[in-house]
């Protein structure tokens, strides 16, 4: 599929030296952030990448000699380290938004949190391997993948309460307390957490922590703000609390992240409300 890189592609969101970010069909965009096609890596790039958790999940299809291998990553709550072998293997990613994997599969996401498995094991996604193997080029792969998920959309469960509450949590960067969310939604905290674990794979507090840390990463990448100011902006009690939360998610302190930033991959399209402000 490498020969497709220089041809016009109307669904293209962004192109880097390593990846193409591709828009899904408009009806899928509330549930899928983007498709990603990885095709190269800088020779001087890091040998491993630490994937910052984004409370979502993704399907990954690796194109090896004569076959395609697929994996499903459930919603992650901690940083995952993977080999940076994009110079050897091309991959196609379906990057779900929070609650998106549940919308298409109907599988309780609490069963898949921080889990990696072959995509064939998840029956709702098993047909995608055949699509990836038979696609003549990237355009056909995207079109067939869109069609697959549009068909699943008609049969999947309706979006639940957590999906309706996510925009407000994202707008507030995770600073809305569970108690306040409970009062606004007229659901008990216990019931809210149960619903979130079902469709998102984690409770409200854990998701809010991921939102805060991902927003902190966005601000840190843009530069110009001290860590103490970031902690204040995200309503942490003090900087020590911010550092503990950051390290629990990313595995390193904020200062260490700044020094090692090249080794991290931060998903910037899964929190659109945070990106717009």
C-alpha positions as CSV (number, residue, x, y, z in Angstrom):
1,X,0.0,0.0,0.0
2,X,3.1,2.3,0.1
3,X,2.5,3.4,-3.5
4,X,-0.8,5.0,-2.4
5,X,0.9,7.6,-0.2
6,X,1.3,10.3,-2.8
7,X,-2.1,10.0,-4.4
8,X,-5.1,12.3,-3.6
9,X,-7.1,11.1,-0.6
10,X,-10.1,13.3,0.3
11,X,-10.6,11.8,3.8
12,X,-7.0,12.7,4.9
13,X,-6.9,14.6,8.1
14,X,-3.2,14.9,8.5
15,X,0.0,13.4,7.1
16,X,3.3,13.1,9.0
17,X,6.6,11.4,8.1
18,X,5.3,8.3,9.8
19,X,1.5,8.2,9.6
20,X,-1.6,9.1,7.7
21,X,-4.6,10.1,9.8
22,X,-7.9,9.4,7.9
23,X,-11.4,10.5,8.7
24,X,-14.1,7.7,9.0
25,X,-17.5,8.1,7.5
26,X,-19.5,11.0,9.0
27,X,-21.9,8.6,10.7
28,X,-19.0,6.9,12.4
29,X,-17.2,10.0,13.7
30,X,-19.0,10.0,17.1
31,X,-17.5,6.6,17.8
32,X,-14.2,6.4,15.8
33,X,-11.7,9.2,16.1
34,X,-9.8,8.2,12.9
35,X,-8.1,5.5,11.0
36,X,-4.3,5.6,11.0
37,X,-1.9,4.1,8.5
38,X,1.7,3.8,9.6
39,X,4.3,3.5,7.0
40,X,7.8,4.6,8.0
41,X,9.9,5.7,10.9
42,X,12.9,8.0,11.2
43,X,16.2,6.2,11.4
44,X,17.1,8.2,14.5
45,X,13.7,7.6,16.1
46,X,13.2,5.9,19.5
47,X,13.3,2.1,19.5
48,X,10.3,1.9,21.7
49,X,7.2,4.1,22.1
50,X,5.2,4.6,25.3
51,X,1.5,5.0,24.4
52,X,-0.3,7.4,26.7
53,X,-3.7,5.9,27.8
54,X,-6.7,7.5,26.3
55,X,-9.6,5.5,27.8
56,X,-10.6,4.2,24.4
57,X,-9.4,1.1,22.6
58,X,-8.2,0.3,19.1
59,X,-7.9,-2.4,16.5
60,X,-4.4,-2.8,14.9
61,X,-3.8,-4.7,11.7
62,X,-0.2,-5.5,10.8
63,X,0.7,-6.3,7.2
64,X,3.3,-9.1,7.3
65,X,4.6,-11.3,4.4
66,X,1.6,-13.0,3.0
67,X,-0.7,-12.4,5.9
68,X,-2.4,-9.8,8.1
69,X,-2.4,-10.1,11.9
70,X,-5.0,-8.3,13.9
71,X,-5.1,-7.3,17.6
72,X,-7.6,-5.5,19.8
73,X,-6.3,-3.2,22.6
74,X,-9.0,-2.6,25.2
75,X,-9.3,0.8,27.0
76,X,-6.0,1.5,28.7
77,X,-5.5,3.2,32.0
78,X,-1.7,3.1,32.1
79,X,1.1,3.8,29.7
80,X,1.9,0.8,27.4
81,X,5.4,0.4,25.9
82,X,5.6,-1.1,22.3
83,X,8.4,-1.7,19.9
84,X,8.8,1.1,17.3
85,X,9.2,-1.1,14.2
86,X,7.3,1.0,11.7
87,X,10.3,0.7,9.3
88,X,9.6,-3.1,9.2
89,X,5.8,-3.4,9.4
90,X,3.0,-1.4,8.0
91,X,-0.1,-1.1,10.2
92,X,-3.7,0.1,9.9
93,X,-5.4,1.3,13.1
94,X,-9.0,1.8,14.0
95,X,-8.9,4.3,16.8
96,X,-12.1,4.3,18.8
97,X,-13.3,7.2,20.8
98,X,-14.3,6.5,24.4
99,X,-17.4,4.3,24.4
100,X,-16.9,3.6,20.7
101,X,-15.7,0.0,21.0
102,X,-18.8,-0.8,23.2
103,X,-21.1,0.8,20.6
104,X,-20.0,-1.6,17.9
105,X,-19.3,-4.8,19.9
106,X,-21.8,-4.7,22.8
107,X,-19.0,-6.3,24.9
108,X,-18.8,-4.9,28.5
109,X,-15.6,-2.9,28.3
110,X,-14.7,-3.6,31.9
111,X,-13.8,-7.1,30.6
112,X,-11.3,-5.6,28.1
113,X,-9.6,-2.9,30.1
114,X,-5.8,-3.0,29.8
115,X,-6.2,-6.2,27.8
116,X,-4.6,-7.1,24.4
117,X,-6.0,-10.0,22.3
118,X,-6.2,-11.3,18.8
119,X,-9.0,-9.5,17.0
120,X,-10.4,-12.8,15.8
121,X,-11.2,-13.7,19.4
122,X,-13.7,-10.8,19.4
123,X,-16.4,-12.1,17.1
124,X,-17.9,-8.7,16.4
125,X,-14.6,-7.6,14.8
126,X,-13.4,-10.9,13.2
127,X,-14.5,-10.0,9.6
128,X,-12.0,-7.1,9.5
129,X,-9.0,-9.5,8.9
130,X,-10.5,-10.7,5.6
131,X,-11.2,-7.0,4.6
132,X,-7.6,-6.1,5.3
133,X,-6.2,-9.1,3.4
134,X,-8.3,-8.5,0.3
135,X,-8.1,-4.7,0.0
136,X,-6.2,-3.7,-3.1
137,X,-5.1,-0.4,-1.7
138,X,-5.6,2.0,1.2
139,X,-8.7,3.7,-0.3
140,X,-10.4,0.4,-0.7
141,X,-9.4,-0.6,2.9
142,X,-10.9,2.5,4.3
143,X,-14.1,2.2,2.2
144,X,-14.6,-1.4,3.2
145,X,-13.8,-0.7,6.9
146,X,-16.4,2.1,6.9
147,X,-19.0,-0.2,5.4
148,X,-18.2,-2.9,8.0
149,X,-18.7,-0.4,10.9
150,X,-21.8,1.2,9.4
151,X,-23.4,-2.3,9.3
152,X,-22.3,-2.9,12.9
153,X,-23.8,0.5,13.8
154,X,-27.3,-0.7,12.8
155,X,-27.0,-3.8,15.1
156,X,-25.0,-2.5,18.0
157,X,-26.4,-1.2,21.4
158,X,-27.7,2.3,21.6
159,X,-25.3,4.9,23.1
160,X,-25.8,4.9,26.8
161,X,-25.6,7.6,29.5
162,X,-21.8,7.8,29.7
163,X,-21.6,8.7,26.1
164,X,-24.0,11.6,26.7
165,X,-22.0,12.8,29.7
166,X,-18.5,12.6,28.1
167,X,-18.7,16.0,26.3
168,X,-19.2,17.8,29.6
169,X,-16.4,15.9,31.3
170,X,-14.1,16.6,28.4
171,X,-15.1,20.3,28.3
172,X,-14.1,20.5,32.0
173,X,-10.9,18.5,31.4
174,X,-11.9,15.9,34.0
175,X,-12.2,18.5,36.8
176,X,-15.9,17.9,37.4
177,X,-16.2,15.9,40.7
178,X,-18.1,12.6,40.6
179,X,-20.6,14.0,43.1
180,X,-21.4,17.0,40.9
181,X,-21.8,14.7,37.9
182,X,-24.1,12.6,39.9
183,X,-26.3,15.6,40.9
184,X,-26.4,16.9,37.3
185,X,-27.4,13.5,35.8
186,X,-29.7,12.5,38.7
187,X,-28.0,9.1,39.0
188,X,-26.3,7.9,42.1
189,X,-22.5,7.8,42.1
190,X,-22.5,4.0,42.4
191,X,-24.8,3.6,39.4
192,X,-22.8,6.1,37.3
193,X,-19.6,4.2,38.0
194,X,-21.3,0.9,37.0
195,X,-22.5,2.4,33.7
196,X,-19.1,3.9,33.0
197,X,-17.3,0.6,33.6
198,X,-19.8,-1.2,31.3
199,X,-19.4,1.1,28.3
200,X,-16.1,2.9,28.9
201,X,-14.1,0.2,30.8
202,X,-13.4,2.4,33.9
203,X,-15.1,4.4,36.6
204,X,-15.7,8.2,36.4
205,X,-12.7,9.0,38.6
206,X,-10.3,7.0,36.5
207,X,-11.6,8.6,33.3
208,X,-11.4,12.0,34.8
209,X,-7.8,11.4,35.8
210,X,-7.0,10.4,32.2
211,X,-8.7,13.6,30.9
212,X,-6.7,15.8,33.3
213,X,-3.4,14.2,32.4
214,X,-4.0,14.3,28.6
215,X,-4.9,17.9,28.9
216,X,-1.7,18.5,30.9
217,X,0.2,16.8,28.0
218,X,-1.5,19.1,25.5
219,X,-0.5,22.2,27.4
220,X,3.0,20.9,28.0
221,X,3.5,20.3,24.3
222,X,2.4,23.8,23.4
223,X,4.9,25.2,25.9
224,X,4.9,28.5,27.7
225,X,3.3,27.3,31.0
226,X,5.0,26.2,34.2
227,X,4.0,22.9,35.8
228,X,2.7,24.8,38.9
229,X,0.4,26.8,36.6
230,X,-0.8,23.6,34.8
231,X,-1.6,22.0,38.2
232,X,-3.6,25.1,39.2
233,X,-5.4,25.3,35.9
234,X,-6.5,21.6,36.2
235,X,-7.7,22.3,39.8
236,X,-5.2,20.0,41.6
237,X,-4.9,20.7,45.3
238,X,-1.2,21.1,45.0
239,X,1.7,20.3,42.6
240,X,2.5,17.1,44.5
241,X,-1.0,15.8,43.8
242,X,-0.6,16.7,40.1
243,X,2.8,14.9,39.9
244,X,1.3,11.7,41.6
245,X,-1.6,11.6,39.1
246,X,0.7,12.2,36.2
247,X,3.1,9.5,37.2
248,X,0.3,7.0,37.9
249,X,-0.8,7.4,34.2
250,X,2.4,8.0,32.3
251,X,4.9,6.1,34.5
252,X,7.2,9.1,34.8
253,X,7.0,12.6,36.4
254,X,6.1,15.6,34.3
255,X,9.7,16.8,34.3
256,X,10.9,13.4,33.1
257,X,8.2,13.4,30.4
258,X,9.6,16.8,29.1
259,X,13.1,15.3,28.9
260,X,11.9,12.0,27.2
261,X,9.0,13.4,25.1
262,X,10.2,11.8,21.9
263,X,9.6,8.3,23.4
264,X,5.9,9.0,24.1
265,X,2.9,8.8,21.7
266,X,0.1,11.1,22.8
267,X,-3.2,10.7,20.9
268,X,-4.4,14.2,20.2
269,X,-7.7,13.4,18.4
270,X,-9.5,11.6,21.1
271,X,-10.3,14.6,23.2
272,X,-11.8,17.1,20.7
273,X,-13.5,19.3,23.3
274,X,-10.1,19.9,24.9
275,X,-8.4,20.5,21.6
276,X,-10.9,23.2,20.6
277,X,-10.5,25.4,23.6
